[in-house]
Every structure is written in structure tokens, then in C-alpha cells.
Amino acid sequence: MSKVDGGHGALRYTAPSHVDWGLVRIAALVPESHMLFVCPSACGRHGALGAVDQGYKHRVSYIFVYRQDIIDGYDNVIREGVSELLEQLPKAPPAIMVFVSCIDDLIGTDLDALMIELHDARPDIEFRAGHMNPISLDGTAPPPVTAQNAMFDFLKPSEIRDADAVNFIGSFVDVLPVCEVYEFLAQAGFPLVRHISRYDTFEGFLEMAKSAYNISLWPPVTLAARSMEKKLGIPFLSLCVSYDLDEIAADYHRLSEFLGGGADYDFAPHIAKAERAIENALQIVGDRPITISNGAVWKPFGLAKVLIEHGFNVESVVADEIPAFDRAAYDFIASRGVTIFDPQAPDTILRRHENAEAVAIGYDAAYIAGSCHIVDLANDMGMFGYHGVWTLMGMIAAAAETESDLAQLMADFGGVI
């Protein structure tokens, strides 16, 4: 993954539209779990406010560490803090995730050994460690990566293997239930599809360890997928959401080979529906400019390429990174003169209101363009396959014809900066 050259050196700008789920909300996907953050008080404010706003306050606790704790090491502080936490909670949770902050990257607490010790003291509770370290965002293991790895590490090897079950992993929300992928999987012999969001209990969540295969829909879950393959014996296939009809066909072919069947599924009606949706969206949008944010889709350059090839007027893409899996599309749109906005460039604050009539896909794109014609989408949530194309095109058409309040959309999304 390479950075977009914003020419701004070390100085960065963070727009108020640059929101995402946040670490608390991600970890809270593990049902009935409790999160314990071990950090200086200043580091906890952001997550605590997010937890209050998103309704997870009752599932989050903090141990604030001070200068002497950092000097001496805070293993005992964590031990004592966990003991105090369990005394105060009305009911012991089945799982506790202990998150440490950036300073632990320098201290090097043996968290794995500490988690084993805590579990030995309370065998009824599973403990896992996580990292809340924004300094690693540019590295290979930022918080969203390590958090999902810790979350799925709760799963235990199972002697039972459900040969007709697959897991969707990585995406924070399930694939929309009307997507053709479910029919495809059923025909391939996998009518049972599991996703972490479907479970209300920790015991139920552990069923995911019984599935025969993992289908990874989000690049940052790759570390967890590899760990699950090694620990649980569940092979995985990475399928990053695409809106390119040819790529979707190729992905379904790969999925068919991975699962060992389902290649004779009739996709023709779904392809035709997606093509009609593209034509309808183009008719409504016309030559109005479109701007795309990488917070909306994992392949913003790929989406831009698709739209350009179908006749849409893509004016700009808002992205600070060029993922390797989207590099070819980046080269394509760069050759077409599409403007690339780095949202972290300091002069972004001066470039707002570039085009108020633009159709903006994603929050950053809407904020920079100053547009109220907004496609309310983040991280391809719920999207997959031809149904994803149909759905997105409907959202683009609707955004062109309606006006939305960006601040309200972000508040409804519940994201944190």
C-alpha cells in the first residue's frame, strides 16, 4: 500500500467528516463481551465519548495509568483492575478484551502471558489482549487489524465441522439478505452462512469455529483469517467487494472453485438487473460530477474506473492511500485526469465547496465538495456481488435527486473520528 502524494510532509489535517466505527464499536461485536482499556486518562476520552454516543457505555471500563505505572510496568495494575472490575459488574461477562494504548508498544508488556494468568484465576472468563495504538495506523497491524484478530481468537478448535456452513468475516455488518450470494452458496451446498453480527450470545458466537470455510470481505481481517486457518483449520478466501461486473464474475468463479461447486448457478438475471440499474442511474445523474471517498468503498479507484467506463463524469476521488489491489484502477483514472484529493493534506480545509452540485459517494467526498447530494455508505457495508452494484446505483440515483444533511447522516451512522 502506498500513500497519495499530498506534498505536505509530516503535517496532517483531519476533517470532521473522517469518521468510522471506532475501536469500541468494532470490539463490541463480540456478544456479551466487556472491554477494559488500560491507558492514560487523555487517551481514554475519545473512546469513552464514542461508547456513550453509541450505547456501549455499560460494556466499557478504564484503568488509567500514570507516570510511575509506566516506569514500573503495570502488570499488577491490570491484575488488580480486573479484580475490581469483576467485583463491580452485576454479572461476570464470558469474555473480556483488555486494550492497551500506544505507550505499551514501547513498554512491551507480555500481554499474552498476562491473559493466560487472568484466565487461570477466572476459568469462567476468556481474556484476550488488544491494542489501541493509532501510531501504528501506517503499519501492517493497525488497531482494526489487531482488534479483529483478538475478536476471532476467542473461537476455539471444534471437533464438530459443519460441512454445509461458511463464515463471512471482516465486514462489520452482514451482507444484505437479498443478495444473490446466498442462493449461490446454497446451490453450492452451503445453506448455512454465519456472521458475527447475527449472534446475541457469546456461546452462540463460538459456533463460527465449526464452519467449513471463511470468506473474507474486508482486507484488514486477513491477519485474523490466517490465524483462524492455523488455529481452527478453517481455510479462507479473500473477496474484496467490487462493483466491476467482470471482477464480480471472476470472484464468483474463484469462490466456486474454493468451495468445490456451484459453477452452474445462473447469474444472468442478476447481471441484467445490475446493468439496468447502471443505465437508470446514468440517465438520472447525466453529466453531473461525481466524487468518491475511500471511506465509502474499499476500492474507490476501482469504482471510479467502473463509473467512467459506463459514461459517468467522475471528477475526483478522495483518498490518502493507494491499496495494492486498487493500483491498476488508480493508474487508469490518473491517466484520465481525475483529481485525487488527499483528505489529510493541510490545504484540504481551503479546498472545500469545490462543487456543491456533485454527487458525493461517502462523507469525506461530501464534506470537501460541499455537496448535499450524498450517497450514505461506509466501508461497502452490506454490499456484495451484482446486488451490491444494483444497490449502489440506486443510492447514486437517489442522491442526485435529493438533498441530505451531512452532519445528520454522520450522527445516524454513529461514527467517530
Secondary structure by P-SEA (a helix, b strand, c coil): ccccccccccbbbbccccccccaaaaaaccccbbbbbbcccccaaaaaaaaaaaccccccccccccaaaaaaccaaaaaaaaaaaaaaccccccbbbbbbcaaaaaaccaaaaaaaaaaaacccbbbbbbbcccccccccccaaaaaaaaaaccccccccccccbbbbcccccccccccaaaaaaaaaccccccccccccccccccccccccbbbbccccaaaaaaaaaaaccbbbbbbcccccaaaaaaaaaaaaaaacccccccaaaaaaaaaaaaaaaaaaacccbbbbbccccccaaaaaaaaaaacccccccccccccccaaaaaaaaaaabbbbbcccccccccccccccccccccaaaaaaaccccccccccccccccaaaaaaaaaaaaaaaaccccaaaaaaaacccc
